[in-house]
Amino acid sequence: MTTSSLELASLLCSRLCHDMLSPVGALTNGLELLADERDPEMRKRCFELLEQSARISADKLKFFRLAFGAAGGFGEMIPVAEARQLVDALVGNNGRIEVNWALANDALPKPAVKTLLNLALIAIESLVRGGTLDIGAELREGVSEIVVRAAGARIAFDKDIGRALDGSMPASELASRTAPAAMLRELAASLGGHLQWALSDEALVLGAELPVV
């Protein structure tokens, strides 16, 4: 699977717009309701909804800035606490997922953090009925090792995402929903690393090994 940088960037932008449409739309709807509402209790409720939508929008933008973007403002090593905060905020807005962390280092290379965030996003979206998310990462002997495990009552994993991760999907079939996985595949290949995934009735396991170059 090969795709141009321009095409991949376009698909990632489409994915970002799709994910931001709901919270931003909620802000617009809330403002329209507030303009016409005169009841104090209902106005209070409108303000609460606006605050919630604004927080979700900000959390998603911060997440995508590091997961999809160039992560300006960071050096080559990124504190793992930054990645943890972004994932915890995303999961906190979901409310049905418990996250367990096992991070062996205080900082990881930028490609490893980008990979961790995107694998976590794939895992979160697979837990349609909630569940447990286990995230582990370690920098050892010049290699970043990342494991993300999603376990729940129902695992909804799109096999096309798996094909994008392992490189078996033709570039012509890529779409906005599979673009992040394709980005990870190309990132891993550029570093001489590899990705892997396994799906069972009990869990989805995603992994990455990325040499530090």
C-alpha positions, -999 to +999 in steps of 0.1 A: +000+000+000+014+034-010-004+067-011+007+102-017+013+126+012-012+150-002-039+123-004-032+110+031-033+146+045-066+152+028-081+120+042-068+129+077-084+163+074-117+147+064-114+125+095-107+154+117-137+174+103-160+144+108-150+139+144-153+176+152-186+181+136-207+167+165-193+188+194-190+220+173-226+214+160-237+210+196-222+244+204-241+260+175-274+244+186-268+255+222-262+291+212-294+291+192-314+277+221-298+302+245-308+331+223-345+322+224-347+308+260-359+330+288-365+305+316-336+308+342-333+270+347-333+262+310-307+289+304-286+274+331-289+240+314-280+256+281-248+270+296-239+236+310-243+220+276-223+247+260-195+242+286-195+204+280-194+208+242-166+234+244-146+210+266-151+181+243-141+202+213-110+214+230-100+179+242-104+165+207-084+193+191-056+188+215-056+151+209-057+154+171-030+180+171-005+155+185-020+123+170-023+136+134-002+168+133+034+178+135+032+183+173+048+218+172+061+230+205+075+196+214+111+183+210+120+149+197+110+134+230+075+139+244+065+134+280+043+104+284+022+124+308+011+145+279-002+115+260-018+101+291-036+133+297-050+134+262-062+099+262-077+102+297-096+133+285-110+115+255-121+086+276-135+108+303-159+123+277-170+088+269-178+077+304-180+040+298-143+030+295-118+024+322-081+030+314-051+012+329-016+025+322+018+008+323+044+034+312+080+025+319+096+058+308+090+095+315+093+104+278+090+087+244+101+097+209+075+117+190+067+089+165+060+065+194+037+090+211+018+096+178+015+058+174+003+053+210-024+080+206-037+066+173-037+030+185-056+042+216-081+059+194-087+028+174-092+008+206-115+034+221-137+034+191-139-005+192-155-004+227-189+006+215-205-007+247-177+003+270-150-018+286-114-017+297-085-001+279-050-012+288-021+008+275+016+000+279+047+016+265+085+011+270+116+024+254+142-004+256+175-009+237+167+017+211+132+004+203+098+019+214+074-009+222+037-001+225+008-024+234-029-013+235-056-038+246-094-032+244-117-056+262-154-054+266-188-069+260-186-062+223-156-054+202-165-035+170-133-035+150-134-026+114-113-051+095-105-024+069-086-006+097-066-039+102-058-041+065-046-005+066-024-013+096-008-044+081-005-028+046-028-052+027-053-025+018-048-009-017-042+028-016-073+032-039-095+019-011-084+042+016-110+064+033-111+089+061-119+062+087-088+041+077-064+071+070-050+072+106-041+035+104-025+040+070-005+069+084+008+047+112+017+020+087+038+045+067+053+060+099+064+025+111+078+015+077+098+048+075+115+038+108+120+002+100+094-009+125+062-028+123+026-029+136+005-059+145-031-066+156-051-095+169-088-098+174-107-123+195-141-125+210-126-112+243-103-084+231-086-064+205-048-062+209-028-036+189+010-034+190+040-015+176+077-018+176+095+014+164+133+017+163+146+051+174+165+066+144 
